[in-house]
Amino acid sequence: DVTVSSIGDATSLQGGILLQTPLLGPDGVVYAVAQGPLVLGGFAAGSSGTSVTVNHPTVGRVPNGGTVEREIPNGLPQSVETLELVLDRLDFTNVKRVADALNTSFGRAIASPVDGRSVRLSVPMDYRQRPVDFIATVEAVTIDTDAKAKVVVNERTGTVIIGGDVVISPVSIAHGNLSIQIETETHVSQPAPLSPGQTAITQDPKVTAQEQKSNFVTLNKGATVEDLIRALNSLGVTPRDTIAILEALKTAGALQAELEIM
């Protein structure tokens, strides 16, 4: 996926198409090209000085819009004795489960954990001339993965995704909005009839500030995602406010999950 942002004076990329664009590395070499229609998480509309904007209409994504032009050379030798299986995500529990499942499946100790991401494999004698078959057999082994509790937020679109295994520590949440209203009243001052005075226009500006009362919502120990959502809904927060609250909960140590901001 490719992220596209306007650096000019464009007000919206809605309906736009990214022309073929080279993606350069730090060495100035083209490693990929990107092109395709943009998908936006917001919009802008209006004219004659009256407009409305939702999220960020000058930032979009091109799903599967990047095509790799220069790949990293790789390949398997004709005969191998050891291989290293690297997991996508660092997790010691998953590495231990992978090693145990492979040893059970092959009926011998062929896998040993190296660290939280990789497993060293000793290729059996009957597979050393067939590394592709061995890797296919390894990939066919299934395990129950240990999934991390994660909260994903997208500030551009206001999207918040909270996993079901997220746990909230005891915490109190207060949320309030400060509303500032500026009004200008225009008055016309007329002179008395047949007097030498002139008609004058005067303005009387008024500034008022009002802050909503904060309502504290308390989450007890072992609170679930449902409790958190119910609490946030009771405060009347918007998705953008929810992102700010989640960041504050993570800073306070009350959010027992990994917070990923897109």
Beta strands, then each sheet from edge to edge (+ up, - down):
strand 1: 2-5
strand 2: 17-24
strand 3: 30-37
strand 4: 39-40
strand 5: 43-47
strand 6: 50-54
strand 7: 59-62
strand 8: 66-68
strand 9: 82-86
strand 10: 111-113
strand 11: 118-122
strand 12: 150-154
strand 13: 159-162
strand 14: 167-168
strand 15: 171-173
strand 16: 178-189
strand 17: 200-211
strand 18: 217-219
strand 19: 255-256
strand 20: 258-261
sheet 1: 1+ 7- 4+
sheet 2: 2+ 3- 8+
sheet 3: 5+ 6-
sheet 4: 9+ 11- 10+
sheet 5: 13+ 12- 20-
sheet 6: 14+ 19-
sheet 7: 15+ 18-
sheet 8: 16+ 17-
end
